[in-house]
Amino acid sequence: MADLLATSARFIDNDIYEGAGLINRPTTELSEVADGVALIEAFSHVVAFRTGDGLVLFDTSLEAFAGGVMKSLRKWSDEPVAHVCYTHGHADHVGGTGAILCEACEKGHPRPRITGHENVQPRFRRYELTNGYNFTINARQFAPATELRMGGGEGNKDGKPPVRRFGPDPWVDPDVTFRDAMEFRSGDLRFELRHAIGETDDHLWAWVPEHKAICSGDFVTWVFPNAGNPQKVQRFPLEWAKALREMAAKEPELLLPAHGLPIAGKDRIAGVLDTIASALEFLVSRSLEMMNDGARLDDLIHGVKLPAGYMDKPYLKPVYDEPEFIIHNIWRLYGGWYDGNPSRLKPAPDAVVATEIASLAGGVATLCKRAEELAATGREEDMRLACHLVEAAALAEPENRDTHMARANVYGARRKAELSLMSKGIFGWAERESAQKAGRNDA
């Protein structure tokens, strides 16, 4: 069993980072982090409390991890699961619920009560309406492990193409919902649930006073806050920071996140919560300052820079989301979708613009040659421009194999130069898309 609290203390106290292999381990291994409190490492974690009147769980992880989670849980406790609390409705937090309900039925135990915010059910209905879209964007985001075992993808017995399903089948709705706050008791423990928006509009965090513990869900994830995600719906960075400050006001001595390492120690936890909140507040305040001065979105993207000291922290590495993406969400939240460039208010089709650019340049071969020259420098500013040029070439002549070879090369170089999983996923998707069209053997 890993000593997760000692590991997190070493990382935080010494400002060291040893990579996701130690911080995020989807092993389904259970660690008891306090008397009667356990964290099962998965994607995402499951936090369990022994109460004497049944187990209280926060989140159930992905459907694919449910078997391992339940096996580890049962080695630790034979108490029936009495309560399941969804910190929010993302698939990696609710997908294992079906396995828990099945166990209760098989053992003749009462059905666990499932609690979540009132926006969880509308989220599930939205996922059902956009199943194909969400399957695609998650495959792209988490590529090359495209399906991430998110449900579906198996061939049908009638020989038809596989069903592309996003999330568990079915989505298990909460039995009890609330709007702002609610409390419940189980055994000797009291659980205070608080709604807050941040990564989602249906998020809750919990205070367990007897353990002086916070279950923080995805408000703390040991990566830079997922408040920008370019393929997902609106996120709320300033409200995220507010939730972190409300957690800190409880003066917790144990912090139990849904991803990453648990943290012990009042001062250590306070420092982590303050640093994450301050980073988000900086991005919002600087962006709004520029917006109020009449800046365009382009000005914000290239002008708002988070001080490097924040991302030096082991729990704020931009290896999943990144500050630049959060700026887009700030603009969308406060300013709408128009980015300030009038040519993009009612634009010509991308392919028409690309064809004109290629014509002016003397053909797509010229664009491709220049794009590959820029990408070869390895400089970030050159990489950005290279992508514009090679994308224009591919749009102008979408069946040109040489163009797609150049596009695959440029996006392959861009993918290798990026740090965040989201950037790597999207650029890698584009690379493979063109590699296949070009007939590259490694596609």
N, C-alpha and C positions, 0 to 999 in steps of 0.2 A: 504493500500500500504506500503510495507516494505521500510524503509530508507536504501537502499543498500549502499550508499556512507558512511553513518555514521557507519554502521556495518563493512565495510571493513577497515575504518580508525581505529576503535577500535581494530580489530584483528591485523592489521599491527603494529600500534603504541605501542601496549602492548605485542606483540609476544604471543598471545593467540590463541588457536584453540578449537573450540567448535563443531567440526564434520561437516560432509557433509550436515547434515540437515539444517544448516543455510547458508552454502556456496554454495551448489549446490541444487537448489530447482526447479525441473521440473514442475512448477505449471501453466504455461502459464499466470502468473500475469505480468502485465505491470507496470513499474516504469519509470516516467519521471526523468531523471538524470541531465538534463540541459534543458534550454529553447528550445523546439523543438527537443529534443533528448530523445529517449526512449529505454529501454532494456526490452524485453519480456523473462522471464525465462522459458526455455524449455530444451529439450535435442537435440541439443544445443540451445543457446539463439538466438534470432533474435534482431538485433540492427536496429532501425528505425530513420531516419532523416526527419523532415518536412522541405520542401524547398520552398513552395509556388508554385512550379511547379511540384508537385507530390512527393510521398514518395520515399526515397531511402532506401532500406533494405540491410543489410549484413546478409546473410544466411537465411534459411527458416525452419530449424529444421527437425526433423523426420516427415515422412508422417503422423504418428499417432497423432502428436501434432498440425497439421496444422489447424484443426477446432478451437481449443482453442486459438491458436496464432491469427488467423484472427478475432475472436470475441473480444479479448482484443485490437487488433490494431484498430478496428472500433469504439470502445468506446473512443479511444483517438483522432482519426482523420478520416475525411471522404475523405481526398485527395486520388486520385487513386495512386496505386503503379506504379511509372514511371521506376524505376531501381531496379534490384536485382543483388547484387554482391556475388558471391560464394567465400568465403575465401579459400575453397578447396573442393574437390569432395567427401568427406566422406558422407555416407548416412544420418548421423544426421545433416548435414549442407545443404543438397540440397533436402531432401525428401518431403518438403512441397511446393515445387515450383508449382506443378500441381494445388493445391488449389488456389494459387494466380492467376494463368492464368485463371482458371475457373471463378473466381470472376470477372476478367476484362471482360471476354467474356459475362457473364450474365448481367453485368451492362453497356455494350456497351462502355467500356473504351478502349483506345489503349493497345495493348499487351505490358506488361512491357519488357524493354530491359534487357537481362540477360548477365552479364559480368563475365568472369573468366579467369584464366590463360590457355594458350594453351595446357597444359598437362591434363586439366580436362577431355576433351573428350576421350583421350586415356585411362584414368583411368576408365571411364564408360564402354568402350569397354572391358577392362580387367575384370571388374566385371561381365559383361555378359558372358564372356568365363569361368569364375571360380565361377559361381553362387552357385553351390552346396558346393564347398569348403568354400566360404565365409560365407554361411549360417551356416555351421558346426562350423567353428572356432569362429564365433561371438556367437553362442549358447553356446559354451564351455566357452568363455571368460566372458560372462555376466550371466552364470548360477548362481542360479537356475531360474532366470527370462529368460528362454532360448531364447524365440523368440524376446523379447524386442519389439514386434510389428514392426518388420523390414520389413513387407510385406510378404505375402504368409502364408502358414500354414493352410489355410482353406480347408475343404473338397470339392471335386468337385461334381457337380450334377450327374455325371454318376457313382458315387460310387467308383471312383478310389482313390488311396492314395492322401493325400493333396500335393499341390505343395509347395516345399520348395524354397521360393524366398527370396533372399537377396536384400534389397533396394527397391526404389519406382518402380512403373510400369506405365509409362516408366521412365527411367532416362532422365531428361530434359537438353539437351545440352545448353551451352552458345551460345548466338547470336553473341557476340563480344569477341574476345580473344586477348591476348597480350603476349609478351615474357618477357620483362624486366620491363617496366613501362608504365603507361598510365594515363591520366587525363580526367575528364569530369566535366561539370558544370550542376547543376540542381538548378534553381532559383538563390538564392544569395550564394549558397555553391559550393565550389570546392572540388573535391575528387581526391586525388593523390593515385594511386594504385601502389604498389611495389611488385614484385615477390621476394620470398625468399624460400629456401628449409629448411626443419626442420623435422617436423612430416611427411610431404609429399613433393613430388617434384612439386606439382601444387599449392602451397600456396601463398596467397597474404596477405599483410596487408595494411591498408589505413591511410592516414593522411588527416584530415579535418581541414584546418588552421583556418577557421572562429570560430571553437569551440575549437581550440587547442587540438583536440581529435585524439586518435589512436584507430582504430578498429583492434584488434590484432589476431582475429581468435583463433586458438589453440596454438599460441606461448605463451600465458599465460592462464592457466586453473585452477589455485588454487589447483593443485596437482603436484607431481614431474613430470617433462616433459615426455611426452609419446614418448620417443626417443629410447625405447628398445623393446617394444612389441614383445614377443617371437613368435607370430603366424603371424605377418604381414611383409610386404616388408620393404626394407631398409629405415632407418631413418638417419638423418644427424645432430648429436648433435653440432658439431663445427659451422656449418653454421646457426644452430638455434641460437646459442649464438651471432653470427654476426648480425643476424636480430634484436635481442633484443637491441643490442648496437646502431644500426641504428635508431631504434625507440626512444631510449633515447636521441639521438642527436637532435631530433626535440623539445625536452623539453616540452613534452605534459603535459597538466593539467587535462586531462580526459582520462582514459584508459578503453576501452570497450572490454572485452574478450568474447569469445564464450562459456566459461564455468566459473562458479564461479562469484565473485563479481566485479562490476565496481570499479575503484579506482580514487579518485580525489586528486589533489595536486601535484605540480611539483616535490618537493623533495621526497615525498612518492613514487611516480611512479618511479622516477629515482632509488631509493633504491631497489625496487622490481625487476626492469629489470636487474640491475647490479648483484643482488644476484643470480637470476636464471642463467644468463649468466656465472657467475663465477663458479657455480656448474658444469655446462656442460663443461666448459673449463678445470676445474680440472680433470674430468674423462677422457677427451681426452688426455690431456698432460701427465698424469701419465700412462695411458695405452700405449701410443706411446713410452714413455720412456722405459717401460718394454719390449715392442715388439722390439725396437731397440737394446736392450741388449740380445735378443735371447730367451725371455720367451715364454712359451706355453700359450694357452688360459686358461688352468687350473690355471696357475700362476696368470694371471690377475684377474680371477674371485674371487680367494681367497686372492689376495694381494692388490688390489686397493680398498681402503676404503675412502669414502667421509667423511670429518670431520662432526661430529654429529651436529655442529651448523647450518649447512645448513638445515637439515631436521627438526630442531626445529621451523623453520619458518612456520606460518600458511598456507602459499601458496606453500609450498614445501613438504608436507607430502607424503610419498610413499604409498598412498592408492589406486593407480590405476596402474601405472608403478613403477619401482624401479631401483636404480642405477645399480644393478648387471645385469639386462637385457640390460641396455645401453652399458655395457662393451662388451657384445656379439655383439651388432651392430657395435661398434667401430672396433672390430676385423674383422667382416665381411666386413666392408667398406674399411679398410686399408690392410687387410691381406688375405681375401678370406675365403673359407669354411674349409680348412684343419686346424685343431686345434693344430698341433704340435706333436700329439701323433701318431707315425707311425702305431700302431696297428689299428687305426681307419681310415687309408688311404683307405684300401681295406678290410674291416672287414668281419668276418664270420657273418652269420645271427644271430640276437639277440637271437632267440630261441635256436640255437645250443650252443652258449656261455652259456646261462642260464642253459641248460640241463647239461653241463659239470660241471658248478659250483655246481649245486644241487647234482650231483653224488659225487663230491669231498667232499661236506659237509655232505654227508650221507642221502640225500633226501630233498625234499621240506619242510617237516615238520620242519626240523632243521632250515632252512632258515626263515621260518615263525615265529617260536618261538623266534629266535634271533631278527628278525625285530620288533616284538611286544614289546620285552624287551627294545630295543633301543628307540622306539617311546614313551614308557611309561615314560622315563626320562624327556621328555619335552625340552631337550637341542637341540638347532638348529643343532649342528654338528651330534648328534645322529639321529635326524630326517632325515637328508640327507642320512646317511648310511642305515637307516631302509628302505627307499624307494628303494634303489638299491637292497637290499636283497629280499624284498617282490615282487618286479617287476620280478626279476630273477625266483622266485618260480612260479609266475603266467605264465611266458613265458614257463617254463619247463613243466608245467602241466596245460594247459589252461582250462581244463574241471573239475579240482579239486575244489569242492565247499568249502572245508576247506581252501584251499589256497586263494580263492577269499574272504572268510570271513576275513582272516588276512589282505589281501590287502585293503579291504574296511576300516578296522579298522585303519590301518597305515595311509592311505591317509586321512581319516576323522580327525585323530589327527593332521596331517600336515596342513590340511585346516584351522582348528581352530587356529593354532599357527601363521598363516600368516597374514600379514597386507594388502598387495596389492590385489586389485580385480582380477588381472590377475592370480596371484598365487592361490588365493582361487578358482577361476573358474576352472582352470586346475586340481588342486588336488581334488576338489569336483566332477568334471566330472569322474575322475578315481574312486573315492569312490563309486559313484552311479552305475557306470559300473559293478564293482565287487559285490556290494551289491545285484544287480539284479540277477547276476549269482549264488550268494550264497543263494538266497531266503530270504534275510533279509527283514523284514516286512516294514522298513522305506525307502526302495529303491524308 
